[in-house]
Amino acid sequence: MIINKKIIAREIQGETVLLNQENGDYFSLNGIGTEVYNCICKGMETEEIVNFLLNKYDVGYDTLKRDVVSLINKMQGKNILLDKQ
């Protein structure tokens, strides 16, 4: 997965606001969502992101993976994330 080149991201006080320049849609990420987004920007895949966050937070693997996958699915639905080509 890659970030759509039409997305502008701005981090403000630990949260990130994403703007899709094609359609004007906004998408807001909380602190952990911002960490997921930053991992994706670095080229990390889902499992790598989950393992990275497991080392930072006191949360179970299944819960974290479900939440990360859910966020990724939402970002794909908003055309923030695209499949690698």
C-alpha positions in Angstrom: 0.0 0.0 0.0 1.1 3.5 -0.8 -0.1 7.0 0.1 -2.1 8.6 -2.7 0.0 11.4 -4.2 -3.0 13.7 -4.1 -3.1 13.6 -0.3 -1.7 16.6 1.7 -1.0 15.7 5.3 -0.4 18.2 8.2 0.4 17.1 11.7 -0.9 19.4 14.4 -0.2 18.6 18.1 0.2 14.9 17.5 -2.8 14.5 15.3 -2.8 14.5 11.5 -5.3 16.1 9.1 -5.3 14.6 5.6 -6.8 16.5 2.6 -7.6 14.8 -0.7 -6.8 17.4 -3.3 -9.0 15.6 -5.9 -12.3 15.9 -4.1 -11.7 18.1 -1.1 -12.4 15.4 1.5 -10.7 15.7 4.9 -9.7 12.8 7.1 -8.5 13.2 10.7 -6.2 10.9 12.6 -5.6 10.7 16.3 -2.2 10.1 17.8 -2.0 6.4 17.2 -3.6 6.8 13.7 -0.9 9.3 13.0 1.7 6.7 14.0 0.1 4.2 11.6 0.1 6.8 8.8 3.8 7.6 9.4 4.6 3.9 9.3 2.9 3.5 6.0 4.8 6.6 4.7 8.0 4.7 5.6 6.9 1.7 3.5 5.9 -0.6 6.4 3.3 -3.3 5.8 0.4 -4.1 8.2 2.2 -6.8 10.2 5.3 -4.6 10.6 3.1 -1.7 11.8 1.3 -4.0 14.3 4.7 -5.3 15.7 6.1 -1.8 15.9 3.1 -0.5 17.9 3.0 -3.6 20.1 6.5 -2.6 21.4 5.1 0.9 22.3 1.7 0.2 23.8 0.2 -2.1 26.3 -2.4 -3.7 24.1 -3.1 -7.3 22.9 -2.0 -8.4 19.5 -5.5 -9.3 18.2 -7.0 -6.0 19.3 -4.2 -4.0 17.8 -4.2 -5.8 14.5 -8.0 -5.4 14.2 -7.7 -1.7 14.9 -4.8 -1.2 12.5 -6.6 -3.2 9.7 -9.8 -1.2 10.3 -8.0 2.1 10.0 -6.2 0.9 6.8 -9.5 -0.2 5.3 -11.0 3.2 6.1 -8.1 5.0 4.5 -8.3 2.8 1.4 -12.1 3.5 1.2 -11.3 7.3 1.2 -8.6 6.8 -1.5 -5.9 7.9 0.9 -4.1 4.6 0.5 -3.7 2.9 -2.9 -2.4 -0.6 -3.8 1.2 -0.7 -4.9 1.6 -0.8 -8.6 
